[in-house]
Amino acid sequence: MNFSEIFGNFRKKQSSPKEAPSHWIKCSSCQSLMYFKEIEQLFNVCPKCGFHMRISAQKRIELLCDKDTFTEFDASLRPVDPLKFVDKKSYKKRITEAKEKTGRNSAVISGSCSIDGINTQLVVFDFSFMGGSLGSVEGEKIVRAINRAIQNKEGLVIVSASGGARMQESTFSLMQMSKTSCALTKLSEAGLPYISILTDPTMGGVSASFAWLGDVILTEPGSLIGFAGQRVIKQTIGADLPEGFQRAEFLLEHGLIDMIVKRADMKKTVADLLRFFDTNYKKGEFELKIKAAEEL
């Protein structure tokens, strides 16, 4: 093989899209081209128009948690295929592909952490794992996180990014909606806070269950949030829909969420809310002890 052939093969290898690193990111909103390091420093927010790009579950954890404080639980839990479901691919194959893509066994990462010094139970959805869909394992991990919060008398934060209930598990996935909602009732009865963070996108059975049950519901600017898709709704009701009716700004205007928080301010906002609820929880606990002492 001569030099020109070697050089030609080298150029082909370098130009391969799978192997060549992308150092430039194009904003899907304003179409601006930016250096990737600049975007990373800004938590994947466009410096030109403020558009919040999607970030990975791992980056979300790093954004919210104090450094080196996150401890993951139940990482070994993995979905099974009770229905032997097959569409274009078998469910087992889809699970295998999702695991190879993300290095994880499910669409939910759950664990304990510290947020600005406050011990918290944290659940984060990974949209890269089958669209962050809610299945039996995801529901179980959420319930276990709730139980840990009750046991440790800590607040709970769930960051949702999901297309909804997992169709390959049918009724098994739909049952997770009621399962997680019932568990959150116990958290509420214990007087402990649940902060729900809705990110782009939060749809389907996730938005129709635990995602909307937070004591405080936060979201990022421009996030897509809803139940069914816009086309399905339009076909069902036979009417034109308001512009941007499933975006965070429209939902805030109509009272369906509590706050829109920029990504750079999210950790501080969550910490302030947890601190507020913790103060009131301790106050209520103190008042109960006084009342019990008086009854004696």
N, C-alpha and C positions, 0 to 999 in steps of 0.2 A: 504493500500500500504506500503510495507516494504522499508527499507533504500536502498537496492540494486536497486529496481525499480525506486525510486526517483532519485538516483544517475545516473542510466542509462538514464532516460529521460533528466536529466540535461546535460549529455554529448552529447546526440543527438542534443539538442537545441544549445549548444555551437558550435558544429561542422557544423551547418547549414551554407552553403556557402552564403546565403543571409544575415545572421545575424552576422557572424564572420568578424571582420574588417581585411582588408589586410594591413599589415604594410610594406610589401615588394613589390617592383615594378621591373619587369623584362624588360630590354631594348629590344625592338623588333629588334634592329639592331645588337648589339654585344652580346645579351643574358645575359648581366651582371645583377646580382641581387643586388638591392640597397634599402636602407631604405627610406621610403616615405618622411620623413621630409627633408632628404638631397636633394631629387629631387625637393621638393617644394621651397626650398631656392634658387635653381638654375633655377627657372622658367620652371620646367619640361624639363630640358635639361640633357641628360646623361653625367655625369662627366668623363666617360671612353672613349666614342667615339664621343661626341658632338651631338648625334642624338637629333633632336627637336621633342619631343612627342607632341601630340595634347593637347591643353588646352581648358577649357570651355570659353564661351563668357564672363562670369563674371570675370574670372581671366585675360582675355585679357583687359578688362576695367580697372581693378586694375593695370595692368602692364603699361598701356599707360597714364592714367589720374593721375593728382595730387590728393592727398588724399582728399576724401570727396568733390570733385568738380563736380562729374558727376550727372546731373539731367536728368532723362529719360522723354521723351515725347511720346505721342500716345501709351502708353502701353495697353490701353483698346481696340485698334483696333484688330479685330479678323476676320479670314477668314470665308466666307460663302460657300455654295455648290450650285453654280448656275446651274451646269450641272447634279446634282443628281448622281454624279459619283460613280461607284462601280467596284472594281476589285476583289481581294480576300477579301477585306473589303470595307465598304462604306467610302467615304471621311470624312463624319461626325465623324465616329468612329476613324479614323486615327487622326483627329484633336484633339479629346477628349483625346486619348492616349498620343499624343505629349504634350498636356497641362499638363496632370498628371505627365508626366516624367520630364518636365522642369520647370513647374510652370509659364509658359509664354503663351501668346496668339498667338505668331508668331515666325518666324525664325530670325527676325531682332530686335535688340535693338538699338534705336536711342536716342540721347540726346545731350546736351551741356556739355562741360567740360573745364578744363584748363589743358594744356599739357606744363609743365615747365613754367607756368605763362602765357601762350598764350591761349586766349579764342578760342575754336574750336568747330565745330559741328562734332560729332562722330557717325558712324554707324558700328555696329558689328554684324556679322552673327553668329547664334547659330546652329552648325551642329547637335546638339542633337535633334533639332526640325525638324523632317522629312528631315534629311540630309541637313539642311540649304537651302532647295529649295526655289526658287523665285516664289512667288505668288502675287496676287493683293494687299494684305495688305503689303507685304514686299516692293513692288514697290512704293506704296503710302507713306510709312514711309521714304523711301530714298528721294523721291521728296520733301517731307515736310522738311527734313533735309537740302536739297539744298536751298530751299526757305528761311529757317531761316539763313543760311550762307550768302545769298545775302542781306537779310534785316539787319543783324547785321554786315555786312562787315567782315566776319570771314572765315577762311579756313575750308575745309571739309576733313575728313579722313574716308575712308571706309575700314573695315577689312573684306575681303571675305573668307568664308569657306563654300562651297556649291557644291552640286551635279548637279546644273543647274536649269532650269525652272521646275515648279511643274506640272507633267503630269496630275494630277487630276483636274487642272483648264484649261488645253488645251490652246486654243488661248488667253484666259484671261491672262495666265501667260506669254505667248510669247509677248504680247503687252507691258509688263513691261520693256522689253529690249529697245524698242524705246522710251517709256515714260521717263525712267530714263536718257537715252542718250540725249534726247531733253532738259531735265532740266539741265543737265551738260553743255550744250551749253550756256545757260543763265549765269551759274556761270563763264564760261570762258569769256564771253562778259563783265562781271562785273569786270574782272581782278583779280578774287579771285582764290586761289590755291586749287587743288584737289589732295590729295595724296592717292593712291590706294595701299593697302597692301594685297598681295595674300598669303594665308596660305594653309596648307595641309588639304583637297584638294580644289582646285578651278576649277570647270569643267562646261561644258555645256553652257547654256544660260547666266550664270553670267560672265564666262570668255569671252563670245562672245559679251558682251555689256559693261556695265559701269566699270567692273573690269579692262579692258584694256584701258580705256580712261583717266587715271590719268595723270596729268602734270609730276608726277614722280611715277614710279611703283616699289614698293619694294616687296621683298619676303623673307621668312626664308629659311635657308639651307635645301635642300632635299625635298622641297614642291612639291607635285604633281599638275601640272597645265596644262590644255589643254581643248579641246572641247569634242571630242568623246573618248571613251576608246581605248586602244591600240589594242585589238582584233578586234573591229569594223573597225578601220582604216586599219589594215592589210588585212582584208577581202575585204574592198572596193577597195584599190589600188592594191592588189595582189602582194605586195612586202614586204620584211623584213624591219624592222624599226631599226634605230640606237639605241644602248643601252642607256637607260635613257633619251630618247628624250623629255619626258614630265616632266622632273625634272628641278628644278630651275637653276642648274648649266649649263645645256645644253641650256636653254633659254637665260641665261645671255651671254653665249658664242656667241649666234647667234643674239643678239641685241633685243630680245623681251621684256626684262625687264631691268631696270636701275641699280638696286643694290640688292645684297643679304646681308641681315643684320641679325646678330645674335640676338636672342630674348633679351638678356641682354642689347643690344645697341639700341634697336628699339625706345624706348621713346626719347632718346637723338637725334637720327637721324631724327625722325619726327619733333621734336622741332626745330632743326637747319634748316630744310627745310622750315617750317612754318615761321620762323624768317626771312629767306632769302627772301621769297616771300612777306612777309609783308613790308619789307624795300623797295622793288621795287614797290609794290602797292602804298605806300605812296609817293614815289618819282614821280611816274606817275601821281598821283592825284594832287601833287603840281605843276607839269609842266603844267597840263591842266588849273589850276587856273591862272597861269602866262600868258598863251596864251589867256585865256578869258579876262584877264585884259588888255592885249596889244591891243586886238581887240576893246575894248571900247575907 
